[in-house]
């Protein structure tokens, strides 16, 4: 397996246990540091089962797999799988467990790659390395399944990253990707304004605000109130009966709260949104333009208030 791993790169790499080592990136970014901080904190807490269970279920809806066995069969048909932006590696580990004959590689620009390698040493077909997903050093047209889930928006140039990841996808292979959806104008303006000052905000202050947003989300959710919202097209506000927490969330400010999650996971979700200085959002037309520009064909497409995602055939 190690020789196969080495063969997919266009540079020489070394492997220590399940960690792939490449020439280190000497430059750091605010977004990279934020996610290193987030994932280190998450790993130290050690209680993210709720998040993992939710993410697995949501993943299947995002990418068109009704049952886990359907996703298992999909993975088993792929010799090489890359999870670009793998975070703590639980999705990469999931795929490695579902398809033990596949080579699965998780890539992340943050310290999460090293944490994941430490946590998943028991899976012989799973490797991790810390690298920029816009330049993975993987040979062109080689990977049967490339996944970039909830990550590409945080890269310096999402369009360039999309082009690189679709480029390393094999002919007949699948590139699956998720992007944030543009929301109502007031929410977009607040997000853009706040993100322009994110790099000036102290880490502890950012976590404190994230906790406050969770508290706001809980207060609104506990009201259990729905309102009839008039359509306001110029502001991008949709009409109809809406829960008050969701109305505030999608139109004005992200105040995430999920009743059946532990509070720290909710706090981390709010931190995940506001802490990175880069988080580009897309309209559906803009997302599809990227797909078309890279000569990909839609195999499955999903759209909801928060995001657009899909599987694209090369």
C-alpha positions in Angstrom: 0.0 0.0 0.0 2.8 2.4 0.8 4.3 2.1 -2.7 0.9 2.8 -4.2 0.7 5.9 -2.0 4.1 7.2 -3.2 3.2 6.5 -6.8 0.3 8.9 -7.0 2.4 12.0 -6.2 4.4 14.0 -8.7 7.1 14.7 -6.0 9.0 12.4 -3.7 7.2 11.9 -0.4 8.1 10.1 2.8 5.7 8.1 4.9 5.8 7.7 8.7 3.2 5.2 9.7 0.0 6.7 8.2 1.3 10.2 7.8 2.5 11.4 4.4 5.3 14.0 4.6 5.9 16.5 1.8 7.9 19.7 1.6 6.4 21.9 4.3 4.4 25.0 3.5 6.3 27.8 5.2 3.6 30.4 4.8 0.5 30.4 7.1 -2.8 32.0 6.7 -5.5 33.3 9.2 -8.0 30.7 7.9 -5.4 27.9 8.3 -4.7 29.0 11.9 -8.4 29.3 12.7 -9.1 25.7 11.6 -6.0 24.4 13.4 -7.3 26.1 16.5 -10.9 24.8 16.0 -9.9 21.1 15.4 -7.3 21.1 18.2 -10.1 22.3 20.6 -12.5 19.8 19.2 -10.1 16.9 19.6 -9.3 17.9 23.2 -13.0 18.0 24.0 -13.2 14.4 22.7 -17.0 14.5 22.4 -18.1 15.0 18.8 -20.2 11.8 18.2 -23.3 13.9 17.7 -21.6 15.9 15.0 -20.2 12.8 13.3 -23.6 11.0 13.3 -25.3 14.1 11.9 -22.6 14.7 9.3 -22.9 11.1 8.0 -26.6 11.4 7.6 -26.4 14.8 6.0 -23.6 13.7 3.8 -25.8 11.0 2.2 -28.4 13.6 1.4 -25.9 16.1 0.1 -24.4 13.6 -2.4 -27.4 11.4 -3.2 -26.9 8.2 -1.3 -30.2 7.1 0.2 -28.6 4.3 2.3 -25.2 3.6 3.7 -24.9 0.4 1.7 -25.4 2.5 -1.4 -22.5 4.6 -0.4 -20.5 1.5 0.5 -21.0 0.1 -3.0 -19.9 3.4 -4.5 -16.7 3.5 -2.5 -15.9 -0.1 -3.2 -15.9 0.7 -6.9 -13.1 3.2 -6.4 -9.4 2.3 -6.1 -8.2 5.7 -4.9 -10.3 8.1 -2.8 -9.2 11.6 -1.6 -11.0 13.6 1.0 -9.7 17.1 0.4 -10.2 19.2 3.5 -10.7 16.2 5.8 -10.7 18.0 9.1 -10.4 15.4 11.9 -10.7 12.7 9.3 -13.9 11.0 10.4 -15.4 11.0 6.8 -12.1 9.7 5.4 -12.1 6.9 8.1 -15.7 6.2 7.3 -14.9 5.6 3.6 -11.8 3.5 4.5 -14.0 1.3 6.8 -16.7 0.9 4.1 -14.2 0.1 1.4 -11.1 -1.7 2.9 -9.6 -2.5 -0.5 -9.6 1.2 -1.5 -6.7 3.6 -0.8 -8.1 6.6 1.1 -6.1 9.8 1.7 -7.3 12.6 3.8 -5.7 16.0 3.1 -6.0 19.1 5.3 -4.0 22.4 5.5 -4.5 22.6 9.3 -3.1 20.6 12.2 -6.2 18.4 11.9 -4.3 16.2 9.4 -1.8 15.2 12.1 -4.5 14.7 14.7 -6.4 12.5 12.3 -3.3 10.4 11.5 -2.8 9.9 15.2 -6.4 8.9 15.8 -6.8 6.5 12.9 -3.7 4.4 12.9 -5.7 1.2 13.0 -7.0 1.5 9.4 -4.3 0.2 7.1 -5.8 1.7 3.9 -6.1 5.2 5.3 -3.4 7.9 5.1 -3.3 11.6 5.9 -1.1 14.5 5.0 -1.0 18.2 5.7 -1.1 20.2 2.4 -3.0 22.9 0.6 -5.9 21.3 -1.3 -5.4 23.8 -4.1 -2.0 22.1 -4.8 -2.0 18.5 -3.5 1.0 17.3 -5.5 -1.2 14.4 -6.8 -0.8 13.5 -10.5 -3.4 14.7 -12.9 -6.3 12.4 -13.8 -5.5 9.7 -11.3 -8.1 9.7 -8.5 -11.4 7.7 -8.9 -13.3 9.8 -6.2 -12.3 13.2 -5.0 -14.4 14.7 -2.2 -14.3 18.3 -1.1 -17.0 18.7 1.5 -17.7 22.0 3.2 -14.2 23.3 2.6 -13.5 24.8 -0.8 -15.0 28.2 0.1 -12.3 28.7 2.7 -9.4 28.4 0.2 -7.6 31.5 -1.1 -9.1 31.0 -4.6 -12.0 28.5 -4.7 -12.2 28.5 -8.5 -8.5 27.6 -8.7 -9.0 24.9 -6.1 -12.0 23.5 -7.9 -10.0 23.3 -11.1 -7.1 21.5 -9.4 -9.3 18.9 -7.7 -11.3 18.2 -10.8 -8.0 18.0 -12.6 -6.7 15.2 -10.4 -10.0 13.3 -10.9 -9.7 10.4 -13.3 -11.6 10.3 -16.6 -14.8 8.4 -15.6 -14.2 9.4 -12.0 -16.3 11.5 -9.6 -15.6 14.9 -8.1 -18.0 15.7 -5.3 -18.1 19.3 -3.9 -20.1 21.5 -1.5 -20.3 25.3 -1.5 -22.1 27.8 0.7 -25.2 29.3 -0.8 -25.7 33.0 -0.9 -28.4 34.1 1.5 -30.6 37.2 2.0 -28.9 40.6 1.4 -28.9 41.7 5.1 -27.1 38.4 6.1 -24.6 38.7 3.3 -23.8 42.3 4.1 -23.3 41.5 7.8 -21.1 38.4 7.0 -18.9 40.4 4.6 -18.5 43.3 7.0 -17.7 41.0 9.9 -15.3 38.8 7.9 -13.3 41.9 6.8 -12.4 42.4 10.5 -12.1 38.8 11.6 -8.3 38.7 11.5 -8.2 41.5 14.1 -10.3 39.7 16.7 -8.7 37.8 19.5 -9.2 34.0 19.6 -10.9 34.1 23.1 -13.2 36.9 22.0 -14.2 34.9 18.9 -15.1 31.9 21.0 -17.0 34.0 23.5 -19.1 35.5 20.6 -19.7 32.0 19.3 -21.1 31.0 22.6 -23.3 34.1 22.7 -24.6 33.2 19.3 -25.5 29.7 20.4 -27.3 31.2 23.4 -29.2 33.5 21.0 -30.1 30.6 18.8 -31.3 28.6 21.8 -33.5 31.5 23.1 -35.1 31.9 19.7 -35.6 28.1 19.2 -37.1 27.7 22.7 -39.8 30.3 21.8 -41.2 27.7 19.4 -42.8 30.5 17.4 -43.5 30.7 13.7 -44.2 33.9 11.8 -45.8 34.7 8.4 -43.0 36.5 6.5 -43.9 38.7 3.6 -41.9 38.2 0.4 -39.2 41.0 0.1 -37.5 40.2 -3.2 -35.1 43.2 -3.2 -33.6 42.0 0.0 -33.7 38.3 -1.0 -36.1 37.5 1.9 -38.4 34.6 1.1 -42.0 34.7 2.2 -44.1 32.1 4.0 -44.5 30.7 7.5 -41.1 30.3 9.1 -39.7 29.4 12.5 -38.4 32.6 14.1 -34.9 31.2 14.8 -34.6 30.0 11.2 -35.9 33.4 9.9 -33.2 35.3 11.9 -30.6 32.7 11.0 -31.0 32.8 7.2 -31.8 36.5 6.8 -29.7 38.4 9.4 -27.2 36.5 11.5 -25.9 33.0 11.9 -27.0 31.9 15.4 -26.8 28.2 15.1 -28.4 25.9 17.7 -29.4 22.3 17.5 -31.4 21.0 20.4 -30.0 17.4 20.3 -26.3 18.5 20.1 -24.0 19.3 23.0 -23.5 23.0 23.5 -19.8 22.9 22.7 -20.5 21.5 19.2 -23.0 24.3 18.6 -20.4 26.9 19.7 -17.9 25.3 17.4 -20.3 25.5 14.5 -20.8 29.3 15.0 -17.0 29.7 15.4 -16.6 27.7 12.2 -18.6 30.3 10.3 -17.4 33.6 11.8 -13.7 32.9 12.6 -12.2 32.3 9.1 -11.5 35.4 7.1 -12.3 33.5 3.9 -15.7 31.9 3.3 -17.0 32.6 -0.2 -20.7 32.1 -1.0 -22.3 31.1 -4.4 -25.5 31.3 -6.3 -26.6 28.1 -8.0 -25.8 29.6 -11.4 -22.2 30.5 -10.2 -21.7 27.0 -8.8 -22.9 25.4 -12.1 -20.6 27.7 -14.0 -17.6 26.2 -12.2 -18.8 22.7 -13.0 -19.3 23.6 -16.7 -15.9 25.4 -16.9 -14.2 22.3 -15.8 -16.0 20.1 -18.3 -17.8 18.1 -15.6 -21.3 16.5 -16.0 -23.8 16.6 -13.2 -24.4 13.1 -11.8 -26.4 14.4 -8.7 -27.3 17.9 -7.5 -28.6 19.0 -4.2 -29.8 22.5 -3.2 -31.0 23.9 0.1 -31.0 27.2 2.0 -27.5 26.7 3.4 -25.6 25.2 0.5 -25.3 23.5 -2.9 -23.6 20.2 -3.4 -23.3 17.5 -6.0 -21.5 14.6 -7.6 -19.9 15.5 -10.9 -18.7 13.0 -13.5 -15.5 13.7 -15.4 
